[in-house]
């Protein structure tokens, strides 16, 4: 892929993710999306840049803030929005909702609502690939709050001991729900924690899509060449609250506005215009295409069907009538 093609793809990925998330916020306000909703606005450079460094056949494990990862890894926007609407046409038949997007066909394994819950899953997927002699890796995304969980340390320890092909991608947006990093972690350089398990690490500007792409490409190359895990700390920032229920009383509005000046979409488009990799017409076309895609996805979801009550026990291992009390 040439520099121009890459720039076009990265910008398109970020815009598609941003427009979808903005629409989700609007739909939530209209009560068309219910339950919990965690938006990725501001962090798009991480998913867009890093996922473009992977290859088909690799696996992706994400958190509850996973809409952009699912979209950019290949799940259609229609299936994502339908899932949030609770429709059968959703990627999890409407049963998972915002936090549990899943698609075995693309090897997208969540969507995990439990903090750090995806790390052991990623280690298990990587172990399976290694035992089957598959030359592929698992990219595991999680927030900095997961670093305080035992599952983080257990997973990194075993990944290094067993030389598992996992790329651990820490999306450090500085706030674990409403707790600032310096108030929850005595060591705020998270690469130090990963390095304590003898895992090679990188820290990168998570607001720079090219830097995110280069870091993930380096991590993926290391895993494919040398085996074993790799850890990347993407230092990023979310522009919106932790979730739609969050009153956001833990950080100053001035801080948020300061970070908005580093909006990854705006800064990248300005850079591309300056160096000629994208034209104003191309940028407008990409934005218009994203708007159409969002509109089509919403229409598809609204026309979808809710699960039949008679099917509610489908895929339930133990029907309620047979449960032991």
C-alpha positions in Angstrom: 0.0 0.0 0.0 1.4 3.4 -1.0 1.6 6.3 1.4 -1.4 7.9 -0.4 -3.5 4.7 -0.2 -2.6 4.3 3.5 -3.5 7.9 4.3 -6.8 7.5 2.5 -7.6 4.3 4.3 -6.6 5.6 7.7 -8.6 8.8 7.3 -11.6 6.9 6.1 -11.4 4.5 9.0 -11.3 7.3 11.6 -14.2 9.2 10.0 -16.4 6.1 9.7 -15.8 5.3 13.4 -16.4 8.9 14.5 -19.6 9.3 12.5 -21.0 6.0 13.8 -20.2 6.9 17.4 -21.8 10.4 17.1 -24.9 8.8 15.6 -25.0 6.3 18.5 -25.0 9.1 21.0 -27.9 10.7 19.1 -29.9 7.4 19.0 -29.3 6.8 22.7 -30.8 10.2 23.4 -33.9 9.0 21.4 -34.0 5.8 23.5 -33.5 3.7 20.3 -30.3 2.3 21.9 -30.6 1.3 25.6 -28.5 -0.1 28.3 -24.8 0.9 28.7 -23.1 2.8 25.9 -19.4 3.6 25.9 -18.2 5.8 23.1 -14.8 5.9 21.4 -14.8 9.5 20.3 -11.2 10.9 20.4 -9.5 7.5 20.4 -10.1 6.6 16.7 -6.4 6.8 15.8 -5.6 3.8 18.0 -8.0 1.4 16.4 -7.6 2.7 12.9 -3.8 2.8 12.9 -3.2 -0.5 14.8 -5.8 -2.7 13.0 -4.3 -1.7 9.6 -1.1 -3.4 10.8 -2.8 -6.8 11.2 -3.5 -9.4 8.5 -6.6 -11.4 7.7 -6.7 -14.5 10.0 -5.4 -12.6 13.0 -7.8 -12.3 16.0 -9.1 -9.3 17.8 -10.3 -9.1 21.4 -11.6 -5.8 22.8 -13.4 -4.2 25.7 -16.9 -2.7 26.1 -15.7 0.4 24.2 -15.3 -1.7 21.1 -17.6 -0.3 18.4 -14.7 1.1 16.3 -12.7 -2.1 16.6 -15.6 -4.2 15.4 -16.3 -1.9 12.5 -12.7 -1.5 11.3 -12.0 -5.2 11.7 -14.8 -6.1 9.3 -18.2 -6.3 11.0 -20.6 -4.3 9.0 -22.0 -1.1 10.4 -25.5 -2.5 9.7 -24.9 -5.5 11.9 -23.4 -3.3 14.7 -26.2 -0.8 14.8 -28.8 -3.6 14.6 -27.1 -5.2 17.6 -27.4 -2.0 19.6 -31.1 -1.9 18.6 -31.5 -5.4 20.0 -32.5 -6.8 16.6 -32.0 -10.3 15.3 -30.0 -8.9 12.4 -27.3 -7.8 14.8 -23.9 -9.5 15.0 -25.0 -11.2 18.3 -28.7 -11.6 17.3 -29.5 -8.6 19.4 -28.6 -10.4 22.6 -25.3 -8.7 23.4 -25.9 -5.1 22.7 -23.3 -2.4 22.7 -20.8 -4.2 25.0 -20.9 -7.6 23.4 -20.2 -7.3 19.7 -18.9 -10.7 18.4 -18.3 -12.2 15.0 -16.5 -15.6 14.6 -16.2 -15.2 10.8 -13.8 -12.2 11.2 -12.3 -13.6 14.4 -13.6 -10.7 16.4 -14.0 -12.2 19.9 -15.7 -9.3 21.9 -16.8 -7.0 23.3 -16.1 -7.9 26.9 -18.0 -6.1 29.7 -15.6 -7.2 32.5 -12.5 -5.0 33.0 -9.4 -7.1 31.9 -11.7 -10.0 31.0 -10.4 -10.1 27.4 -6.8 -10.7 28.4 -7.1 -14.3 29.4 -9.3 -14.9 26.3 -6.6 -13.4 24.1 -3.9 -15.6 25.7 -6.1 -18.7 25.1 -6.7 -17.9 21.5 -2.9 -17.3 21.0 -2.1 -20.6 22.7 -4.5 -22.4 20.4 -2.9 -20.8 17.4 0.5 -21.8 18.6 -0.5 -25.4 19.3 -2.0 -25.6 15.8 1.1 -24.1 14.2 -0.9 -21.2 12.9 1.2 -18.2 11.9 -1.2 -15.6 13.2 -1.5 -13.3 16.2 -4.2 -12.1 18.6 -4.5 -8.3 19.2 -5.9 -7.6 22.7 -7.3 -4.1 23.4 -7.9 -2.9 27.0 -7.9 0.3 29.0 -5.3 1.3 31.6 -7.7 0.4 34.4 -7.2 -3.2 33.4 -3.5 -3.0 34.4 -4.6 -2.9 38.0 -6.4 -6.3 37.7 -4.9 -9.7 38.4 -5.9 -11.0 35.0 -3.5 -8.5 33.4 -0.5 -9.8 35.3 -1.5 -13.4 35.0 -2.0 -13.1 31.2 1.2 -11.3 30.5 3.2 -13.7 32.7 1.9 -16.8 30.9 2.2 -15.1 27.5 5.9 -14.6 28.1 6.5 -18.0 29.7 4.8 -19.8 26.9 5.8 -17.4 24.2 2.3 -16.7 23.0 1.7 -14.5 19.9 -0.3 -11.8 21.6 -0.1 -8.1 20.9 -1.3 -6.4 24.1 -2.7 -3.0 23.2 -3.3 -0.8 26.2 -5.5 2.2 25.3 -4.5 4.6 28.1 -7.0 7.4 28.1 -5.9 8.5 31.6 -9.2 7.7 33.4 -10.4 4.3 34.5 -14.1 5.2 34.6 -13.8 8.3 36.8 -10.4 7.6 38.5 -7.3 9.4 37.2 -4.3 7.3 36.4 -2.1 8.9 39.0 -4.7 8.1 41.7 -4.9 4.4 40.9 -1.4 3.4 39.7 1.8 4.1 41.6 3.8 3.5 38.4 2.1 5.6 35.6 4.5 4.4 32.9 2.6 1.3 32.0 5.4 -0.1 29.8 7.4 -0.6 32.9 4.8 -3.1 34.2 4.8 -5.0 31.0 8.6 -5.0 30.8 8.8 -6.5 34.3 7.6 -9.7 32.6 10.4 -9.5 30.1 8.0 -8.5 27.3 9.2 -6.0 24.7 7.3 -2.7 24.9 6.5 0.6 23.1 4.8 3.7 24.2 3.3 5.8 21.5 1.2 9.0 20.9 -2.3 7.6 20.6 -3.6 10.7 19.0 -1.3 10.2 15.9 -2.7 7.6 13.6 0.6 7.1 11.7 2.5 6.6 15.0 -0.2 4.1 16.1 0.1 2.2 12.8 3.9 2.1 12.9 4.0 0.9 16.5 1.5 -1.9 15.8 3.4 -2.9 12.6 6.6 -3.1 14.7 4.8 -5.2 17.3 3.2 -7.5 14.8 6.5 -8.0 13.0 8.3 -8.8 16.2 5.6 -11.4 17.1 5.7 -13.0 13.6 9.5 -13.1 13.5 10.5 -13.9 17.0 7.4 -15.3 18.6 6.2 -14.3 22.0 4.1 -11.3 23.1 4.5 -7.6 22.6 3.1 -4.7 24.6 2.1 -1.3 23.3 0.8 1.6 25.4 -1.3 4.0 23.2 -1.5 7.3 25.1 -4.8 8.7 24.1 -7.9 10.5 25.4 -11.6 10.1 25.2 -13.5 13.3 24.5 -16.8 12.1 25.9 -17.7 10.7 29.3 -16.9 7.2 30.3 -20.5 6.1 29.5 -23.8 7.8 28.7 -24.6 7.5 32.4 -21.5 9.3 33.5 -22.0 12.9 34.9 -18.2 13.5 34.3 -17.5 15.3 37.5 -13.9 14.1 37.8 -12.1 16.2 35.1 -12.2 19.8 34.1 -13.9 20.9 30.9 -10.8 22.9 30.1 -8.7 19.7 30.1 -11.1 18.1 27.6 -11.0 21.2 25.4 -7.2 21.2 25.5 -7.2 17.6 24.2 -9.8 18.3 21.6 -7.2 20.6 19.9 -5.3 17.3 19.2 -8.3 15.6 17.6 -6.7 12.8 15.6 -9.0 13.3 12.6 -8.6 17.0 12.4 -4.8 17.0 12.8 -4.4 14.1 10.3 -6.5 15.8 7.7 -4.6 19.0 8.0 -1.3 17.2 7.6 -2.6 15.3 4.6 -3.7 18.5 3.0 -0.4 20.1 3.6 1.7 17.3 2.1 -0.7 16.5 -0.7 -1.6 13.0 0.2 -5.3 14.0 0.4 -7.2 16.8 -1.4 -10.1 18.8 0.0 -12.4 17.0 -2.5 -11.2 13.6 -1.4 -11.8 14.5 2.3 -15.3 15.7 1.5 -16.1 12.5 -0.4 -14.9 10.3 2.5 -17.0 12.3 4.9 -20.1 12.1 2.7 -19.6 8.3 2.2 -19.4 7.8 6.0 -22.7 9.8 6.4 -24.4 7.6 3.8 -23.1 4.5 5.5 -24.5 5.6 8.9 -27.9 6.5 7.4 -28.1 3.1 5.7 -27.1 1.3 8.9 -29.7 3.0 10.9 -32.4 2.3 8.4 -31.4 -1.3 8.3 -31.6 -1.5 12.1 -34.9 0.2 12.3 -36.4 -2.2 9.8 -35.0 -5.2 11.7 -36.9 -7.7 13.8 -36.8 -8.3 17.5 -36.2 -11.8 18.9 -39.2 -14.0 19.1 -40.2 -14.7 22.7 -40.3 -18.4 21.8 -36.6 -18.3 20.9 -35.4 -16.8 24.2 -34.0 -20.1 25.4 -32.1 -20.7 22.2 -28.3 -21.1 22.9 -29.0 -21.3 26.7 -27.1 -24.3 27.9 -29.4 -25.1 30.8 -33.1 -24.1 30.3 -34.6 -22.4 33.3 -37.1 -25.2 33.8 -34.2 -27.7 34.4 -32.0 -25.5 36.6 -31.2 -26.9 40.0 -32.4 -24.7 42.8 
